[in-house]
């Protein structure tokens, strides 16, 4: 037979409930006590009993004995601890634990204790606590003092954790309780400094400084506020200078862009951006040497494409008055004396092995047959209608782009270079593609 009404013990967590009368268990082997203590109860019963165990309970008021059940001694002990002392005393206990964590620089744990102290002061207490009118006033004053201390100390934790806006919230609460709190003003000022709100930081620091007395023992606070004020003024000066520089730079770039647009318009050069322009890094169209002078010259990034072999070269800046032969001289070698600022400065590094002046023999490593020489190639640029225009070696970049027949797409001039012997086949191939 199964045991009935067996009380819980270290071996079984729950009492074993008696089996119903209609259930014949005479021929059923008994279950192990641990399993029987669980299976003899419904799920709801198990949950209700678990809530009486301190590890699993969620509400002290619901965890005690009800409906004639035996009182839960552990719960009653916890309930007694919960209401041990006044609100101020409970909050003070949390504050002191927080102070211990601060001493160990355990900022998150300290913050948690100070928060519990604040919540303890807002909790309702039993109405049967006997206090006289004088005691009640003293208790209210004590609560106010502990609450201010919890907010001030929690502001330190938030400051150390770099929660600067939370620091301001805590110091605001502390100052509402004690407007002359030097710690609250100091930490508020420091948080505002970190948020670059220099005017407000200086105001809080000035208010705190006015509360100190350098001639007395509080001179340490006075010195601290003076040092903080110096930091704020230095940071404010640096911030103002940086902001002025940023605004000036923004205005300068705006003027440069207006001058560039005017220069392109005056020359009749059309520039169009595609939906997905390539990343050119620092390569761009610009006016040089002075981007704000009308007498400056335009420089263009140039992409030289070799469609027959699927290769390319890139020059970061080619002057508008440079002949196309100069571009070929840089990328192919042979004739040409470089490409203005592009060939000698900005364009360096466009292809490995290219020297500064672009002189020497053919240097295209993939040109095994030596087809690509300045005299052995023809060059073309695509028109905005999709056709091709031939570009001679003596034609300046400006002459090709002026008038808008050839567009500069995505800020890059594109030129196609084809060996003379392959021009016919390549042109027919391009026509076939356009026809599809």
C-alpha positions as CSV (number, residue, x, y, z in Angstrom):
1,X,0.0,0.0,0.0
2,X,1.1,3.5,-0.7
3,X,1.7,5.7,2.3
4,X,-0.8,8.5,2.8
5,X,-0.5,12.1,4.1
6,X,3.2,11.7,4.3
7,X,4.7,15.0,5.4
8,X,7.6,16.5,3.3
9,X,11.1,15.6,4.5
10,X,14.7,16.0,3.2
11,X,14.0,12.9,1.0
12,X,10.7,14.1,-0.5
13,X,10.0,17.8,-1.4
14,X,6.2,17.6,-1.2
15,X,3.7,15.6,1.0
16,X,2.4,12.4,-0.6
17,X,-1.3,12.9,-1.1
18,X,-3.7,10.0,-0.3
19,X,-5.0,8.0,-3.3
20,X,-8.7,8.4,-4.2
21,X,-11.0,5.6,-2.9
22,X,-12.0,4.6,-6.5
23,X,-8.4,4.0,-7.5
24,X,-7.4,0.4,-6.8
25,X,-3.7,0.3,-6.0
26,X,-3.6,-3.1,-4.2
27,X,-1.9,-4.8,-7.2
28,X,0.3,-1.8,-8.2
29,X,3.9,-1.7,-7.1
30,X,4.6,1.3,-5.0
31,X,6.5,4.2,-6.6
32,X,9.8,5.6,-5.1
33,X,8.9,8.2,-2.5
34,X,10.5,11.0,-4.4
35,X,8.5,10.3,-7.6
36,X,5.3,9.6,-5.6
37,X,5.6,13.0,-3.9
38,X,5.5,14.7,-7.3
39,X,3.0,12.5,-9.2
40,X,0.4,12.5,-6.4
41,X,-0.3,16.2,-7.0
42,X,-1.7,18.1,-10.0
43,X,0.4,20.7,-11.7
44,X,-1.5,23.6,-10.1
45,X,-1.0,22.1,-6.6
46,X,2.7,21.7,-7.3
47,X,3.0,25.3,-8.4
48,X,1.1,26.5,-5.3
49,X,3.4,24.5,-3.0
50,X,6.5,25.7,-4.7
51,X,5.5,29.3,-4.1
52,X,5.8,28.6,-0.4
53,X,9.5,27.8,-0.8
54,X,11.6,31.0,-0.4
55,X,13.7,30.2,-3.5
56,X,10.6,30.2,-5.7
57,X,8.1,32.5,-3.9
58,X,7.0,35.7,-5.7
59,X,4.8,37.3,-3.0
60,X,5.2,37.1,0.7
61,X,1.5,37.7,1.4
62,X,0.5,34.7,-0.7
63,X,3.2,32.4,0.6
64,X,1.8,31.8,4.1
65,X,-0.7,29.1,5.2
66,X,-4.3,29.5,4.1
67,X,-7.5,27.6,4.5
68,X,-6.2,26.0,7.7
69,X,-2.8,25.1,6.4
70,X,0.1,25.3,8.7
71,X,1.9,28.6,8.7
72,X,5.2,28.7,6.7
73,X,7.8,29.5,9.4
74,X,10.4,30.5,6.8
75,X,8.0,33.0,5.2
76,X,7.1,34.5,8.5
77,X,10.7,35.0,9.3
78,X,11.2,36.8,5.9
79,X,8.1,38.9,6.5
80,X,9.4,40.0,9.8
81,X,12.7,40.9,8.3
82,X,10.9,42.8,5.5
83,X,9.3,45.1,8.0
84,X,12.1,45.4,10.5
85,X,12.6,49.0,11.3
86,X,11.2,52.2,9.8
87,X,11.5,53.2,6.1
88,X,14.5,55.5,7.0
89,X,16.2,52.7,8.8
90,X,15.7,50.2,6.0
91,X,16.9,52.7,3.4
92,X,19.9,53.6,5.6
93,X,20.9,49.9,5.6
94,X,20.8,49.8,1.8
95,X,22.7,53.1,1.6
96,X,25.5,51.7,3.9
97,X,25.7,48.5,1.8
98,X,26.0,50.8,-1.3
99,X,28.8,52.7,0.4
100,X,30.7,49.4,1.0
101,X,30.4,48.6,-2.7
102,X,31.6,52.1,-3.6
103,X,34.7,51.6,-1.5
104,X,35.4,48.5,-3.6
105,X,34.6,50.4,-6.8
106,X,31.8,48.0,-7.6
107,X,29.7,50.7,-9.2
108,X,26.8,48.5,-10.6
109,X,26.3,46.8,-7.2
110,X,26.5,50.1,-5.3
111,X,23.9,51.6,-7.7
112,X,21.6,48.7,-7.1
113,X,21.7,49.2,-3.3
114,X,21.1,52.9,-3.6
115,X,18.1,52.2,-5.8
116,X,16.7,49.8,-3.2
117,X,17.2,52.4,-0.6
118,X,15.2,54.9,-2.7
119,X,12.4,52.4,-3.3
120,X,12.3,51.5,0.4
121,X,11.5,55.1,1.2
122,X,8.6,55.1,-1.3
123,X,7.1,51.8,0.1
124,X,4.0,51.8,2.3
125,X,4.5,50.7,5.9
126,X,2.1,49.1,8.4
127,X,-0.4,51.7,9.8
128,X,0.0,50.4,13.4
129,X,3.5,51.8,13.9
130,X,3.1,54.0,17.0
131,X,4.8,57.4,16.6
132,X,4.1,60.7,18.2
133,X,3.8,63.9,16.2
134,X,7.3,64.9,17.1
135,X,8.7,61.5,16.2
136,X,6.8,61.6,12.9
137,X,8.5,65.0,12.0
138,X,11.9,63.6,12.9
139,X,11.2,60.5,10.8
140,X,10.3,62.6,7.8
141,X,13.4,64.7,8.2
142,X,15.5,61.5,8.5
143,X,13.9,60.0,5.4
144,X,14.6,63.2,3.4
145,X,18.3,63.1,4.4
146,X,18.7,59.4,3.6
147,X,16.9,59.9,0.2
148,X,19.2,62.8,-0.7
149,X,22.2,60.7,0.2
150,X,21.0,57.8,-1.9
151,X,20.4,60.1,-4.9
152,X,23.8,61.8,-4.5
153,X,25.7,58.5,-4.1
154,X,23.8,56.9,-7.0
155,X,24.8,59.9,-9.2
156,X,28.4,59.0,-8.4
157,X,27.8,55.4,-9.6
158,X,26.2,56.7,-12.8
159,X,29.0,59.1,-13.4
160,X,31.6,56.3,-13.1
161,X,29.5,54.1,-15.4
162,X,29.3,57.0,-17.9
163,X,25.6,57.2,-17.6
164,X,25.7,61.0,-17.7
165,X,22.0,61.7,-18.3
166,X,21.1,59.4,-15.4
167,X,23.6,61.3,-13.4
168,X,21.8,64.5,-14.1
169,X,18.5,62.9,-13.1
170,X,19.9,61.8,-9.8
171,X,21.5,65.1,-9.0
172,X,18.3,66.9,-9.9
173,X,16.4,64.8,-7.4
174,X,19.1,65.5,-4.8
175,X,19.0,69.2,-5.4
176,X,15.2,69.3,-5.1
177,X,15.7,67.9,-1.6
178,X,18.8,70.0,-0.7
179,X,19.5,72.9,-3.1
180,X,22.9,73.5,-1.4
181,X,24.3,70.0,-2.0
182,X,27.8,70.6,-3.2
183,X,28.3,67.0,-4.3
184,X,25.2,67.1,-6.4
185,X,26.2,70.4,-8.0
186,X,29.8,69.1,-8.7
187,X,28.6,65.8,-10.2
188,X,25.9,67.6,-12.2
189,X,28.5,70.0,-13.6
190,X,30.9,67.1,-14.4
191,X,28.1,65.2,-16.2
192,X,27.2,68.3,-18.2
193,X,30.8,68.7,-19.2
194,X,30.9,65.2,-20.5
195,X,27.8,65.9,-22.5
196,X,29.5,69.1,-24.0
197,X,26.8,71.3,-22.4
198,X,29.4,73.8,-21.3
199,X,27.1,76.7,-20.5
200,X,25.0,74.7,-18.1
201,X,28.1,72.9,-16.7
202,X,29.7,76.3,-15.9
203,X,26.4,77.5,-14.3
204,X,26.3,74.5,-11.9
205,X,30.0,74.8,-11.2
206,X,29.6,78.5,-10.3
207,X,26.7,77.8,-8.0
208,X,28.7,75.1,-6.2
209,X,31.8,77.3,-6.0
210,X,29.7,80.0,-4.3
211,X,28.8,77.5,-1.6
212,X,32.4,76.8,-0.7
213,X,34.6,78.7,1.7
214,X,38.3,78.7,0.8
215,X,39.3,80.0,4.2
216,X,37.9,77.1,6.1
217,X,38.3,73.3,6.2
218,X,36.1,73.1,3.1
219,X,38.9,74.5,1.0
220,X,39.3,71.1,-0.7
221,X,35.8,71.5,-2.2
222,X,36.7,75.0,-3.2
223,X,39.8,73.8,-5.0
224,X,37.9,71.0,-6.7
225,X,35.3,73.4,-8.1
226,X,38.1,75.8,-9.2
227,X,39.8,72.9,-11.1
228,X,36.5,71.9,-12.6
229,X,35.8,75.4,-13.8
230,X,39.1,75.5,-15.5
231,X,38.4,72.3,-17.2
232,X,35.0,73.6,-18.4
233,X,36.4,76.8,-19.7
234,X,39.2,75.0,-21.6
235,X,36.7,72.5,-23.0
236,X,34.4,75.3,-24.0
237,X,37.2,77.2,-25.8
238,X,38.3,74.0,-27.6
239,X,34.7,73.2,-28.5
240,X,34.0,76.7,-29.8
241,X,37.2,76.7,-31.9
242,X,36.4,73.3,-33.3
243,X,32.8,74.4,-34.1
244,X,34.0,77.5,-35.7
245,X,36.5,75.5,-37.8
246,X,33.7,73.0,-38.7
247,X,31.4,75.8,-39.8
248,X,34.2,77.6,-41.7
249,X,35.2,74.3,-43.5
250,X,31.5,73.7,-44.4
251,X,31.2,77.2,-45.8
252,X,34.5,76.8,-47.7
253,X,33.4,73.5,-49.3
254,X,30.1,75.1,-50.2
255,X,32.0,78.0,-52.0
256,X,34.3,75.5,-53.7
257,X,31.4,73.6,-55.0
258,X,29.7,76.7,-56.3
259,X,33.0,77.7,-58.0
260,X,33.4,74.2,-59.5
261,X,29.8,74.2,-60.8
262,X,30.3,77.7,-62.3
263,X,33.5,76.5,-64.0
264,X,31.9,73.4,-65.4
265,X,28.9,75.4,-66.6
266,X,31.1,78.1,-68.2
267,X,32.9,75.4,-70.2
268,X,29.7,73.6,-71.2
269,X,30.8,70.3,-69.5
270,X,28.0,68.0,-68.4
271,X,28.4,66.0,-65.3
272,X,25.9,63.2,-64.4
273,X,25.7,60.8,-61.4
274,X,24.4,57.3,-61.8
275,X,22.2,55.5,-59.2
276,X,25.2,53.5,-58.0
277,X,28.4,55.6,-58.4
278,X,31.7,53.8,-57.7
279,X,33.8,54.6,-54.6
280,X,36.7,56.9,-55.8
281,X,38.1,57.5,-52.3
282,X,39.7,60.9,-52.6
283,X,39.7,61.2,-56.4
284,X,37.3,64.0,-57.6
285,X,36.9,66.8,-60.0
286,X,38.4,70.0,-58.6
287,X,39.8,73.4,-59.5
288,X,43.5,74.0,-58.9
289,X,45.7,75.4,-57.6
290,X,43.1,77.6,-55.9
291,X,39.6,76.1,-55.9
292,X,38.1,79.6,-55.2
293,X,39.7,81.4,-58.1
294,X,38.0,81.7,-61.5
295,X,41.5,81.5,-63.2
296,X,42.1,78.0,-61.8
297,X,42.1,75.0,-64.1
298,X,39.9,71.9,-63.9
299,X,41.3,68.5,-63.0
300,X,39.5,65.3,-63.8
301,X,39.9,61.6,-62.7
302,X,40.5,59.6,-65.8
303,X,39.7,55.9,-66.3
304,X,41.5,54.3,-69.3
305,X,39.8,51.2,-70.4
306,X,41.2,48.4,-72.5
307,X,38.0,46.6,-73.6
308,X,39.7,44.0,-75.8
309,X,41.7,42.6,-72.9
310,X,39.4,43.6,-70.0
311,X,42.0,45.7,-68.3
312,X,42.1,49.4,-67.1
313,X,44.3,52.1,-65.7
314,X,43.3,55.0,-63.4
315,X,44.7,58.5,-63.1
316,X,43.5,60.5,-60.2
317,X,43.8,64.0,-61.7
318,X,44.4,65.1,-65.3
319,X,44.4,68.8,-66.2
320,X,41.8,70.0,-68.6
321,X,44.4,71.4,-71.1
322,X,46.3,68.1,-71.3
323,X,46.3,66.4,-74.6
324,X,45.0,62.8,-74.8
325,X,48.5,61.8,-76.0
326,X,49.9,62.9,-72.7
327,X,47.4,60.5,-71.0
328,X,48.5,57.7,-73.3
329,X,52.2,58.6,-72.6
330,X,51.6,58.0,-68.9
331,X,49.7,54.7,-69.1
332,X,51.4,53.2,-72.1
333,X,54.9,54.8,-72.0
334,X,56.8,56.2,-75.0
335,X,55.7,59.6,-76.0
336,X,54.3,62.2,-73.6
337,X,55.8,64.2,-70.8
338,X,53.3,63.3,-68.1
339,X,49.9,64.5,-67.4
340,X,50.1,67.8,-65.5
341,X,49.3,67.4,-61.8
342,X,47.7,64.1,-62.5
343,X,50.8,62.4,-64.1
344,X,53.3,63.8,-61.7
345,X,51.5,64.1,-58.3
346,X,47.9,63.0,-58.0
347,X,48.1,60.3,-60.6
348,X,51.1,58.5,-59.1
349,X,50.3,54.9,-58.1
350,X,47.4,54.6,-60.6
351,X,49.1,51.4,-61.9
352,X,52.1,49.5,-60.5
353,X,55.4,50.1,-62.3
354,X,54.4,53.6,-63.7
355,X,57.2,56.2,-63.2
356,X,56.7,59.9,-62.5
357,X,56.9,61.2,-66.0
358,X,55.4,58.2,-67.9
359,X,58.4,57.7,-70.1
360,X,60.0,54.4,-71.3
361,X,58.8,51.4,-73.2
362,X,55.6,49.5,-73.0
363,X,54.9,48.5,-69.4
364,X,51.5,46.7,-69.5
365,X,52.3,43.3,-68.0
366,X,49.3,41.6,-69.7
367,X,50.2,43.0,-73.2
368,X,52.2,39.9,-74.3
369,X,52.1,40.9,-78.0
370,X,53.2,44.5,-77.5
371,X,50.0,45.9,-79.2
372,X,49.6,48.8,-76.8
373,X,51.9,51.7,-77.8
374,X,51.1,55.4,-78.1
375,X,51.3,55.1,-82.0
376,X,49.6,51.7,-82.1
377,X,46.3,52.4,-80.5
378,X,43.1,54.4,-81.2
379,X,41.1,56.1,-78.5
380,X,37.3,56.6,-78.1
381,X,34.9,58.2,-75.6
382,X,31.2,57.4,-75.3
383,X,28.7,60.1,-76.1
384,X,25.6,60.8,-74.0
385,X,23.5,59.2,-76.8
386,X,25.4,56.0,-76.5
387,X,27.6,56.3,-79.5
388,X,31.4,56.6,-79.8
389,X,33.6,59.6,-80.7
390,X,37.2,59.2,-81.7
391,X,39.8,61.1,-79.6
392,X,43.0,62.1,-81.3
393,X,46.3,62.3,-79.4
394,X,46.6,66.1,-79.8
395,X,43.0,66.7,-78.7
396,X,42.9,68.4,-75.3
397,X,40.6,66.9,-72.6
398,X,38.7,70.2,-72.5
399,X,38.0,70.0,-76.2
400,X,36.4,66.6,-75.9
401,X,34.3,67.5,-72.9
402,X,33.2,71.0,-73.8
403,X,29.8,71.3,-75.4
404,X,28.3,68.4,-73.5
405,X,28.5,65.8,-76.2
406,X,30.6,63.6,-73.9
407,X,29.3,63.4,-70.4
408,X,31.4,63.0,-67.3
409,X,29.6,60.2,-65.5
410,X,30.1,59.7,-61.7
411,X,32.9,62.3,-61.7
412,X,35.2,60.2,-64.0
413,X,36.3,60.7,-67.6
414,X,36.3,57.3,-69.4
415,X,38.4,56.6,-72.4
416,X,38.5,53.4,-74.4
417,X,41.9,52.4,-75.9
418,X,42.0,49.7,-78.6
419,X,44.9,48.4,-80.7
420,X,44.6,49.7,-84.3
421,X,44.5,46.2,-85.7
422,X,41.5,45.4,-83.6
423,X,39.5,48.6,-84.0
424,X,37.2,47.3,-86.8
425,X,36.2,44.1,-84.9
426,X,35.7,46.0,-81.7
427,X,33.5,48.7,-83.3
428,X,31.3,46.0,-85.0
429,X,31.0,44.3,-81.6
430,X,29.9,47.5,-80.0
431,X,27.3,48.1,-82.7
432,X,26.0,44.6,-82.2
433,X,25.6,45.2,-78.5
434,X,23.9,48.6,-79.1
435,X,21.5,46.9,-81.5
436,X,20.3,44.3,-79.0
